[in-house]
């Protein structure tokens, strides 16, 4: 088969493979969340194992590609292994429940985190290493006449990412909501087999090794690897942060997360396509400088645009509702905020392929992909679990400003070391990037977080006046590891919110506020055969815990996913004591109460049957992704 036709079939196979990979990621994450819980740290554990495997696969796949004599057969074996392992996980993952309970019993939070990471790594590392190796292995095939390996790598990378868009949309809107995990995993395994068959049918021939005379001198590979890692770090950190922002705007449903992912991946594909076109007439260093410069600028613009986007949502949805639920409206909001920024981010890796043109195609492709993926892993974990909760210097806004600075610093470095750029062009580029970097500290755009969290309360005022309508400072506001928690005043009432969703409250004058949740604590006291040990899932305002402690229970475990909720509940309690000029103890100060900051499902897995006499769950929003996990077998 002609190399041009074979490469087209290979691109089609990577579309199918990319779609399958997103199905695998979503399904394995859901299945492991039934064991580890749905807290952001548990999610990051699964995501970290997935990204680590992809990075290792890219590195080792690039190194080993030189020794491959049949790239088509090697690729097919990788896809068949991935599909086979996916079917095997249907048997393996249910056994993880018992293993987790056996190994994790009696461990503290740090020990449990290590157990979760070890189990996730054992399950996910083998198939994800194979996934990461697929593209570098295909780069061993003979390219069509008149093409270079950077153009081929870009084409295959974009095909794989386009497949990921299809996988994200199909999984979030069709497979998981309608058919569930098992059917989705079987469909993905069939797609892996199809990708293997397509590449075998292409009959790929191995490329000839480049002659020494054809290998031009270039900058040291560490420079390109550092650029790939840094751009990946900024990109994935930004994705995590914008997902957190949009979780407040559109709320955290499964369809909302799918919409965000589709919008982000679409921008990556569009950016790669535009970069490939631009490189026909633009020098690679100039193109990379422009991509990173605009990525930094669009980050700043997007921060300022979020409050205004919130004002437009009711007009777009066509009703007095700030929370869109229809798929088209979710996609529209996600594309409006993420597409311009993601387009700039998607241009960087194809440009780096071109900048690192000299050398072995497989090893260079694998090295750059691996560094980019590893940088993305570091960026996502650092943003979500170190920088955002770092009070008072962290938070989403400050971390986003830091991401914008990182993009602009990369632009400065490229301007200083840009190849084939004239002195005048280099000076102009450096001055532009420096001015943009200075504007970060001068302009400092604001997300207006208190306004976003309270915008739903008065929709008409939100649409007409925007952030100007919000004048009251929150009683409490903290960006935690999992959610943003706030306490807002409504006359003589305090209301506790999680990502802008009402969770609990307290009346400063009428002590009967919250009777419905207090009743949850009274029922077990009345109906339980024994009243020795109980568990309350979700602290909220503390009403349920207070009622249970007023009964005969000797021990009450309080499991709360977000530590900031505990601080918010204590703030409300102290405010009521101050208003009433009396001192009533905070329920968690009772020696019979023990606070556990973790996912409740993960903790329940560690307890033997019959260990609790009563379990009470604070009512939550059932339409949120993860809420049903507590009750799902």
C-alpha positions as CSV (number, residue, x, y, z in Angstrom):
1,X,0.0,0.0,0.0
2,X,1.2,3.5,-0.8
3,X,2.6,5.3,2.2
4,X,0.1,8.2,1.8
5,X,-2.8,5.8,1.9
6,X,-1.3,3.8,4.8
7,X,-0.8,7.0,6.8
8,X,-4.4,8.0,6.2
9,X,-5.6,4.6,7.6
10,X,-3.2,5.0,10.5
11,X,-4.8,8.4,11.3
12,X,-8.2,6.8,11.2
13,X,-7.0,4.2,13.6
14,X,-5.7,6.9,16.0
15,X,-9.2,8.6,15.9
16,X,-10.7,5.3,17.0
17,X,-8.0,4.8,19.6
18,X,-8.3,8.3,21.0
19,X,-12.1,7.8,21.4
20,X,-11.5,4.5,23.2
21,X,-8.9,6.0,25.5
22,X,-11.4,8.7,26.8
23,X,-14.0,5.9,27.3
24,X,-11.4,3.9,29.3
25,X,-10.4,6.9,31.4
26,X,-14.0,7.8,32.3
27,X,-15.1,4.3,33.0
28,X,-12.1,3.3,35.0
29,X,-12.3,6.5,37.0
30,X,-16.0,5.8,37.9
31,X,-15.3,2.2,38.8
32,X,-12.3,3.2,41.1
33,X,-14.3,6.0,42.6
34,X,-16.6,3.4,44.0
35,X,-13.7,2.2,46.1
36,X,-11.7,5.4,46.7
37,X,-14.6,7.9,46.7
38,X,-15.3,11.0,44.7
39,X,-13.1,13.6,46.5
40,X,-10.7,15.6,44.4
41,X,-7.7,13.8,45.9
42,X,-9.2,10.4,45.0
43,X,-9.9,11.7,41.5
44,X,-6.4,13.0,41.2
45,X,-5.0,9.6,42.3
46,X,-6.7,7.9,39.4
47,X,-5.8,10.7,37.0
48,X,-2.2,10.7,38.2
49,X,-1.8,7.0,37.6
50,X,-3.4,7.4,34.1
51,X,-1.1,10.3,33.1
52,X,2.0,8.7,34.5
53,X,1.4,5.6,32.4
54,X,0.8,7.8,29.3
55,X,4.1,9.7,29.9
56,X,6.1,6.5,30.5
57,X,4.6,4.9,27.4
58,X,5.5,7.9,25.3
59,X,9.1,7.9,26.5
60,X,9.7,4.2,26.2
61,X,7.7,3.8,23.0
62,X,9.9,6.4,21.4
63,X,13.1,4.7,22.6
64,X,12.0,1.3,21.5
65,X,10.6,2.4,18.2
66,X,14.1,2.3,16.6
67,X,14.3,-1.4,17.0
68,X,10.8,-2.2,15.6
69,X,10.8,-3.8,12.2
70,X,7.1,-4.0,11.8
71,X,5.4,-0.9,13.2
72,X,1.9,-2.0,12.1
73,X,2.2,-5.3,14.0
74,X,3.7,-3.6,17.0
75,X,0.8,-1.1,17.1
76,X,-1.8,-3.8,16.7
77,X,-0.3,-5.8,19.6
78,X,-0.5,-2.6,21.8
79,X,-4.1,-2.0,20.9
80,X,-5.1,-5.7,21.5
81,X,-3.3,-5.6,24.9
82,X,-5.2,-2.5,25.8
83,X,-8.6,-4.0,24.8
84,X,-7.8,-7.3,26.6
85,X,-6.8,-5.5,29.8
86,X,-10.0,-3.4,29.6
87,X,-12.1,-6.6,29.6
88,X,-9.9,-8.0,32.4
89,X,-10.6,-5.0,34.6
90,X,-14.3,-6.1,34.7
91,X,-13.0,-9.0,36.8
92,X,-10.2,-7.2,38.6
93,X,-11.8,-4.0,39.8
94,X,-14.6,-5.7,41.9
95,X,-11.8,-7.5,43.7
96,X,-10.1,-4.2,44.6
97,X,-13.0,-3.5,47.0
98,X,-12.0,-6.4,49.3
99,X,-8.3,-5.7,48.9
100,X,-8.7,-2.1,49.8
101,X,-10.6,-2.9,52.9
102,X,-8.1,-5.6,53.9
103,X,-5.0,-3.4,53.4
104,X,-6.4,0.0,54.4
105,X,-8.0,-1.0,57.7
106,X,-6.6,1.0,60.6
107,X,-4.4,3.3,58.4
108,X,-4.5,7.1,58.7
109,X,-5.3,9.4,55.8
110,X,-1.7,9.5,54.5
111,X,-1.5,5.7,54.6
112,X,-4.8,5.4,52.8
113,X,-3.7,7.8,50.1
114,X,-0.7,5.6,49.5
115,X,-2.8,2.5,49.3
116,X,-5.2,4.2,46.8
117,X,-2.2,5.3,44.7
118,X,-0.7,1.8,44.7
119,X,-3.9,0.1,43.8
120,X,-4.7,2.6,41.0
121,X,-1.2,2.3,39.6
122,X,-1.4,-1.5,39.5
123,X,-4.7,-1.4,37.7
124,X,-4.0,1.5,35.3
125,X,-0.3,1.6,34.6
126,X,-0.1,-1.4,32.2
127,X,-2.8,-0.3,29.7
128,X,-1.8,3.4,29.9
129,X,1.8,2.7,29.1
130,X,0.6,0.9,26.0
131,X,-1.6,3.8,25.1
132,X,1.3,6.3,25.4
133,X,3.4,4.1,23.2
134,X,1.0,3.9,20.3
135,X,1.8,7.2,18.5
136,X,5.6,6.9,18.8
137,X,5.4,3.4,17.4
138,X,3.4,4.6,14.4
139,X,6.1,7.2,13.8
140,X,8.4,4.3,12.8
141,X,6.4,3.8,9.6
142,X,7.6,5.0,6.3
143,X,6.2,8.5,5.6
144,X,4.7,9.6,2.3
145,X,7.1,11.2,-0.2
146,X,7.8,14.9,0.4
147,X,6.7,14.9,4.0
148,X,8.6,15.4,7.2
149,X,8.2,13.7,10.5
150,X,6.9,16.8,12.3
151,X,4.1,17.2,9.9
152,X,3.2,13.4,10.2
153,X,3.5,13.6,14.0
154,X,1.2,16.7,14.1
155,X,-1.4,14.9,11.8
156,X,-1.4,11.8,13.9
157,X,-1.5,13.8,17.2
158,X,-4.5,15.8,16.0
159,X,-6.3,12.7,14.8
160,X,-5.8,11.1,18.2
161,X,-7.1,14.2,20.0
162,X,-10.1,14.5,17.6
163,X,-10.9,10.9,18.6
164,X,-10.7,12.0,22.2
165,X,-13.4,14.6,21.5
166,X,-15.7,11.9,20.2
167,X,-15.0,9.7,23.1
168,X,-15.6,12.4,25.7
169,X,-18.9,13.5,24.1
170,X,-20.1,9.9,23.5
171,X,-19.2,8.8,27.0
172,X,-20.6,11.7,28.9
173,X,-23.9,12.1,26.9
174,X,-24.7,8.5,25.7
175,X,-22.7,5.5,27.0
176,X,-22.5,6.2,30.7
177,X,-26.0,7.8,31.2
178,X,-27.8,5.2,29.1
179,X,-25.8,2.0,29.3
180,X,-23.4,2.1,32.2
181,X,-19.8,1.1,32.8
182,X,-19.8,-2.5,31.5
183,X,-21.3,-1.7,28.1
184,X,-19.1,1.3,27.7
185,X,-16.0,-0.7,28.5
186,X,-16.9,-3.5,26.1
187,X,-17.6,-0.9,23.3
188,X,-14.2,0.7,24.0
189,X,-12.4,-2.7,23.9
190,X,-14.1,-3.3,20.5
191,X,-12.8,0.0,19.3
192,X,-9.3,-0.9,20.3
193,X,-9.6,-4.1,18.3
194,X,-10.9,-2.1,15.3
195,X,-7.9,0.2,15.5
196,X,-5.6,-2.8,15.5
197,X,-7.3,-4.2,12.4
198,X,-7.1,-0.9,10.6
199,X,-3.4,-0.6,11.1
200,X,-2.8,-4.2,10.1
201,X,-4.7,-3.6,6.9
202,X,-2.5,-0.6,6.1
203,X,0.6,-2.9,5.9
204,X,2.9,-0.2,7.2
205,X,6.5,-0.4,6.1
206,X,9.3,0.7,8.4
207,X,11.1,3.9,7.6
208,X,14.8,4.0,6.7
209,X,17.2,5.2,9.3
210,X,18.3,8.8,8.5
211,X,21.8,9.2,7.2
212,X,24.2,11.2,9.2
213,X,24.4,13.9,6.5
214,X,20.6,14.4,6.8
215,X,20.7,15.1,10.6
216,X,21.2,18.8,11.0
217,X,22.6,20.3,14.2
218,X,19.9,21.5,16.6
219,X,19.6,22.8,20.1
220,X,20.1,20.2,22.8
221,X,17.0,18.0,23.4
222,X,16.7,19.1,27.0
223,X,15.7,22.6,25.8
224,X,12.8,21.2,23.8
225,X,11.8,18.8,26.6
226,X,11.8,21.7,29.1
227,X,9.6,23.7,26.8
228,X,7.2,20.7,26.2
229,X,7.0,20.1,30.0
230,X,6.4,23.7,30.9
231,X,3.7,24.2,28.3
232,X,2.0,21.0,29.4
233,X,2.2,22.1,33.0
234,X,0.6,25.4,32.2
235,X,-2.1,23.8,30.0
236,X,-3.3,21.2,32.4
237,X,-3.1,23.5,35.4
238,X,-5.3,25.9,33.5
239,X,-7.7,23.1,32.5
240,X,-8.1,22.1,36.2
241,X,-8.6,25.7,37.3
242,X,-11.2,26.5,34.6
243,X,-13.0,23.3,35.3
244,X,-13.3,24.5,38.9
245,X,-14.6,27.9,37.8
246,X,-17.1,26.4,35.4
247,X,-18.3,24.0,38.1
248,X,-19.7,27.1,39.9
249,X,-21.2,28.5,36.7
250,X,-22.8,25.4,35.2
251,X,-22.6,23.1,38.3
252,X,-20.8,19.7,38.4
253,X,-23.1,17.3,36.5
254,X,-21.6,14.5,34.4
255,X,-22.8,16.3,31.2
256,X,-21.2,19.6,32.4
257,X,-17.8,17.9,32.8
258,X,-18.2,16.2,29.4
259,X,-19.0,19.6,27.9
260,X,-15.9,21.2,29.4
261,X,-13.7,18.4,28.1
262,X,-15.2,18.5,24.6
263,X,-14.6,22.3,24.5
264,X,-11.0,22.0,25.7
265,X,-10.1,19.2,23.4
266,X,-11.8,20.9,20.4
267,X,-9.6,23.9,21.1
268,X,-6.5,21.7,21.1
269,X,-7.4,20.2,17.7
270,X,-8.1,23.7,16.2
271,X,-4.9,25.1,17.6
272,X,-2.9,22.2,16.2
273,X,-4.5,22.6,12.8
274,X,-3.9,26.4,12.7
275,X,-0.3,25.9,13.8
276,X,0.3,23.4,11.0
277,X,-1.0,26.0,8.5
278,X,0.9,28.9,10.1
279,X,4.2,26.9,10.0
280,X,4.1,27.0,6.2
281,X,5.0,30.7,6.2
282,X,6.0,31.4,9.8
283,X,9.2,30.5,11.6
284,X,8.6,27.9,14.4
285,X,10.1,30.2,17.2
286,X,7.9,33.0,16.1
287,X,4.8,30.7,16.1
288,X,5.6,29.3,19.6
289,X,6.1,32.8,20.9
290,X,2.8,34.0,19.5
291,X,0.9,30.9,20.9
292,X,2.3,31.3,24.4
293,X,1.8,35.1,24.3
294,X,-1.8,34.8,23.3
295,X,-2.4,32.0,25.8
296,X,-1.3,34.3,28.6
297,X,-3.4,37.2,27.3
298,X,-6.5,35.0,26.8
299,X,-6.1,33.7,30.4
300,X,-6.3,37.3,31.7
301,X,-9.2,38.1,29.4
302,X,-11.1,34.9,30.4
303,X,-10.7,35.8,34.1
304,X,-12.4,39.2,33.5
305,X,-15.0,37.6,31.2
306,X,-16.4,35.0,33.7
307,X,-18.6,37.4,35.7
308,X,-20.1,38.8,32.5
309,X,-20.6,35.3,31.1
310,X,-22.7,34.5,34.2
311,X,-24.9,37.5,33.3
312,X,-25.5,36.1,29.8
313,X,-26.5,32.5,30.9
314,X,-30.2,33.2,31.6
315,X,-30.5,35.1,28.2
316,X,-28.9,32.1,26.4
317,X,-31.0,29.5,28.2
318,X,-34.1,31.5,27.8
319,X,-35.4,31.2,31.4
320,X,-34.9,32.6,34.8
321,X,-32.2,30.1,35.6
322,X,-28.5,30.6,36.0
323,X,-27.7,26.9,35.8
324,X,-27.9,25.5,32.3
325,X,-28.7,21.8,32.1
326,X,-29.5,21.2,28.4
327,X,-26.4,19.7,26.5
328,X,-26.4,22.5,23.9
329,X,-26.4,25.2,26.5
330,X,-23.6,23.5,28.5
331,X,-21.5,23.2,25.3
332,X,-22.2,26.8,24.4
333,X,-21.0,28.1,27.8
334,X,-18.0,25.9,27.8
335,X,-16.9,26.8,24.3
336,X,-17.4,30.5,24.9
337,X,-15.0,30.5,27.8
338,X,-12.5,27.7,26.9
339,X,-12.2,27.6,23.1
340,X,-10.0,30.7,22.4
341,X,-7.6,29.8,25.2
342,X,-7.4,26.0,24.3
343,X,-6.7,26.9,20.7
344,X,-3.5,28.7,21.8
345,X,-2.6,25.8,24.0
346,X,-3.1,23.3,21.2
347,X,-0.7,25.0,18.9
348,X,2.3,24.6,21.1
349,X,3.1,20.9,20.8
350,X,2.9,20.7,17.0
351,X,5.2,23.7,16.9
352,X,7.7,22.0,19.2
353,X,7.6,18.9,16.8
354,X,8.8,21.3,14.1
355,X,11.5,23.0,16.3
356,X,12.9,19.6,17.2
357,X,12.9,18.4,13.6
358,X,16.4,16.8,13.4
359,X,16.7,13.4,14.9
360,X,14.9,10.1,15.1
361,X,11.1,10.6,14.5
362,X,10.0,8.0,17.1
363,X,12.3,9.0,19.9
364,X,11.7,12.7,19.4
365,X,7.9,12.3,19.2
366,X,7.9,10.1,22.3
367,X,10.2,12.4,24.2
368,X,8.2,15.5,23.5
369,X,4.8,13.8,24.2
370,X,6.1,12.2,27.4
371,X,7.6,15.5,28.7
372,X,4.3,17.3,27.8
373,X,2.2,14.7,29.6
374,X,4.4,14.6,32.6
375,X,4.4,18.3,32.9
376,X,0.6,18.3,32.6
377,X,0.5,15.8,35.5
378,X,2.6,18.0,37.7
379,X,0.7,21.1,36.8
380,X,-2.7,19.6,37.5
381,X,-1.7,18.2,40.8
382,X,0.1,21.3,41.9
383,X,-2.8,23.6,40.9
384,X,-5.5,21.6,42.5
385,X,-3.9,20.4,45.8
386,X,-1.2,22.9,46.6
387,X,-1.8,26.3,45.1
388,X,-5.6,26.6,45.3
389,X,-6.0,25.7,49.0
390,X,-2.9,27.7,49.9
391,X,-4.7,30.4,52.0
392,X,-4.3,33.4,51.8
393,X,-1.9,33.5,48.9
394,X,-3.5,30.8,46.7
395,X,-7.0,30.5,45.3
396,X,-8.2,30.0,41.8
397,X,-7.8,33.6,40.8
398,X,-4.2,34.0,42.0
399,X,-3.3,30.5,40.5
400,X,-4.8,31.5,37.2
401,X,-2.7,34.7,37.2
402,X,0.3,32.5,37.9
403,X,-0.5,30.3,34.9
404,X,-0.8,33.4,32.7
405,X,2.6,34.5,34.0
406,X,4.0,31.0,33.2
407,X,2.8,31.3,29.6
408,X,4.3,34.7,29.2
409,X,7.6,33.6,30.8
410,X,7.8,30.8,28.1
411,X,7.2,33.5,25.5
412,X,10.1,35.5,26.9
413,X,12.4,32.5,26.8
414,X,11.5,31.8,23.2
415,X,12.0,35.4,22.3
416,X,15.5,35.3,23.9
417,X,16.5,32.0,22.3
418,X,14.4,32.1,19.2
419,X,16.1,30.5,16.2
420,X,16.4,32.4,13.0
421,X,14.8,35.5,14.5
422,X,16.4,38.8,13.6
423,X,17.7,41.0,16.4
424,X,14.9,43.5,15.7
425,X,12.2,40.8,15.8
426,X,13.7,39.3,18.9
427,X,13.8,42.7,20.7
428,X,10.2,43.5,19.7
429,X,9.0,40.1,20.8
430,X,10.8,40.4,24.2
431,X,9.3,43.8,24.8
432,X,5.8,42.7,23.9
433,X,6.0,39.7,26.3
434,X,7.6,41.8,29.1
435,X,4.8,44.4,28.7
436,X,2.1,41.6,28.9
437,X,3.8,40.2,31.9
438,X,3.8,43.6,33.6
439,X,0.1,44.0,32.9
440,X,-0.6,40.9,35.0
441,X,0.5,42.7,38.1
442,X,-1.0,46.1,37.1
443,X,-4.5,45.0,35.8
444,X,-5.0,41.9,38.0
445,X,-8.4,40.9,36.6
446,X,-10.8,39.4,39.2
447,X,-13.2,36.5,39.0
448,X,-15.5,38.3,41.5
449,X,-15.9,35.0,43.3
450,X,-18.4,36.2,45.9
451,X,-20.7,37.4,43.1
452,X,-20.4,34.1,41.2
453,X,-21.3,32.1,44.3
454,X,-24.4,34.3,45.0
455,X,-25.5,35.1,41.5
456,X,-28.4,32.7,41.5
457,X,-30.1,34.4,44.5
458,X,-31.5,37.4,42.4
459,X,-31.3,36.5,38.7
460,X,-32.8,39.8,37.5
461,X,-30.3,41.8,39.4
462,X,-27.5,39.6,38.2
463,X,-28.4,40.0,34.6
464,X,-29.0,43.8,34.8
465,X,-26.3,44.9,37.2
466,X,-23.7,42.2,37.2
467,X,-21.0,42.3,39.9
468,X,-22.1,45.8,40.9
469,X,-25.2,44.3,42.4
470,X,-23.2,42.4,45.0
471,X,-22.2,44.6,47.9
472,X,-22.2,42.4,50.9
473,X,-19.0,40.6,51.9
474,X,-19.4,36.9,52.7
475,X,-19.3,36.0,56.4
476,X,-16.9,33.2,55.4
477,X,-15.2,32.3,52.1
478,X,-12.5,29.6,51.6
479,X,-11.4,27.7,48.5
480,X,-10.7,24.2,49.7
481,X,-9.2,21.2,48.1
482,X,-12.6,19.9,46.7
483,X,-15.0,22.9,46.7
484,X,-15.3,26.6,47.3
485,X,-17.2,27.1,50.6
486,X,-19.0,30.3,51.6
487,X,-21.3,31.5,54.3
488,X,-23.6,34.4,53.2
489,X,-26.0,36.5,55.2
490,X,-29.7,36.6,54.4
491,X,-31.2,39.1,56.8
492,X,-31.0,37.3,60.2
493,X,-30.2,34.0,58.5
494,X,-26.8,32.5,57.6
495,X,-26.6,30.1,54.6
496,X,-23.8,27.7,53.9
497,X,-22.9,27.1,50.2
498,X,-20.7,24.6,48.4
499,X,-19.6,25.9,45.0
500,X,-22.7,28.2,45.1
501,X,-25.1,25.4,46.0
502,X,-27.1,25.8,49.3
503,X,-26.1,23.0,51.8
504,X,-27.2,24.3,55.2
505,X,-28.0,27.3,57.2
506,X,-28.6,28.8,60.7
507,X,-31.1,31.4,61.9
508,X,-29.5,33.9,64.3
509,X,-32.8,34.5,66.1
510,X,-35.0,31.4,65.6
511,X,-33.2,28.3,66.9
512,X,-35.6,26.0,65.1
513,X,-34.1,26.7,61.7
514,X,-32.9,23.4,60.2
515,X,-35.5,21.2,61.8
516,X,-35.7,18.8,58.8
517,X,-32.0,18.0,59.1
518,X,-32.2,17.8,62.9
519,X,-34.9,15.2,62.4
520,X,-32.4,13.0,60.6
521,X,-30.5,12.8,63.8
522,X,-33.6,12.1,65.9
523,X,-34.9,9.2,63.9
524,X,-31.9,6.8,64.5
525,X,-32.0,7.6,68.2
526,X,-35.6,6.5,68.2
527,X,-35.5,3.6,65.8
528,X,-32.0,2.0,66.2
529,X,-31.9,-1.3,68.2
530,X,-28.5,-0.2,69.7
531,X,-27.2,3.3,70.2
532,X,-23.5,2.8,70.6
533,X,-21.8,3.9,67.4
534,X,-23.1,6.0,64.5
535,X,-21.8,7.8,61.5
536,X,-23.0,11.2,60.0
537,X,-22.1,11.7,56.4
538,X,-21.7,15.4,55.7
539,X,-21.4,17.9,58.5
540,X,-23.3,20.8,56.9
541,X,-24.3,23.2,59.6
542,X,-24.0,20.6,62.4
543,X,-27.7,20.2,63.1
544,X,-27.9,16.5,62.6
545,X,-24.7,15.8,64.7
546,X,-26.1,18.0,67.5
547,X,-29.3,16.0,67.7
548,X,-27.5,12.7,67.6
549,X,-25.2,13.7,70.4
550,X,-28.2,14.7,72.5
551,X,-29.3,11.1,72.3
552,X,-27.7,8.0,73.7
553,X,-25.0,7.4,71.1
554,X,-21.6,6.7,72.7
555,X,-19.6,7.5,69.5
556,X,-20.5,9.5,66.5
557,X,-18.2,9.6,63.5
558,X,-18.6,12.7,61.3
559,X,-17.3,12.2,57.8
560,X,-16.9,15.4,55.8
561,X,-15.4,15.6,52.3
562,X,-14.3,19.2,52.4
563,X,-12.4,20.5,55.4
564,X,-13.5,24.1,54.7
565,X,-17.1,23.1,55.6
566,X,-16.0,22.4,59.1
567,X,-14.6,25.9,59.4
568,X,-17.7,27.4,57.9
569,X,-20.0,25.5,60.3
570,X,-17.9,26.7,63.2
571,X,-18.1,30.3,61.9
572,X,-21.9,30.1,61.8
573,X,-22.1,28.6,65.3
574,X,-19.8,31.3,66.7
575,X,-21.9,34.0,64.9
576,X,-25.1,32.7,66.5
577,X,-23.5,32.6,69.9
578,X,-22.4,36.2,69.5
579,X,-25.8,37.3,68.4
580,X,-27.6,35.5,71.2
581,X,-25.0,36.5,73.8
582,X,-24.7,32.9,75.0
583,X,-22.2,30.1,74.7
584,X,-23.4,26.8,73.3
585,X,-20.7,24.2,72.5
586,X,-19.9,23.4,68.9
587,X,-20.9,19.8,68.3
588,X,-17.5,18.6,67.1
589,X,-16.0,19.8,70.5
590,X,-18.0,17.0,72.2
591,X,-15.5,14.2,73.1
592,X,-18.0,11.6,71.6
593,X,-17.7,13.1,68.2
594,X,-14.8,12.2,65.9
595,X,-14.2,14.2,62.7
596,X,-12.9,12.4,59.6
597,X,-12.1,14.5,56.6
598,X,-12.4,12.0,53.7
599,X,-14.9,10.5,51.3
600,X,-17.6,8.6,53.2
601,X,-17.9,5.7,50.7
602,X,-14.1,5.1,50.9
603,X,-14.4,5.1,54.7
604,X,-17.4,2.8,54.9
605,X,-15.5,0.3,52.8
606,X,-13.0,0.0,55.6
607,X,-15.5,-0.9,58.3
608,X,-16.7,-4.5,58.9
609,X,-20.4,-5.3,58.6
610,X,-22.3,-4.3,61.7
611,X,-19.7,-1.9,63.0
612,X,-22.2,1.0,63.0
613,X,-25.6,1.0,64.6
614,X,-26.8,4.0,62.5
615,X,-25.7,5.8,59.4
616,X,-27.2,9.2,58.6
617,X,-26.5,11.0,55.3
618,X,-27.2,14.7,55.0
619,X,-29.4,15.4,51.9
620,X,-27.3,16.5,49.0
621,X,-28.0,17.4,45.4
622,X,-28.7,14.1,43.5
623,X,-28.1,15.5,40.1
624,X,-24.4,16.2,40.7
625,X,-21.7,13.9,39.4
626,X,-20.6,11.7,42.3
627,X,-23.6,12.3,44.6
628,X,-25.1,8.9,43.7
629,X,-21.8,7.1,44.3
630,X,-22.6,6.7,48.0
631,X,-25.6,4.6,47.2
632,X,-24.3,2.7,44.1
633,X,-23.4,-0.9,44.5
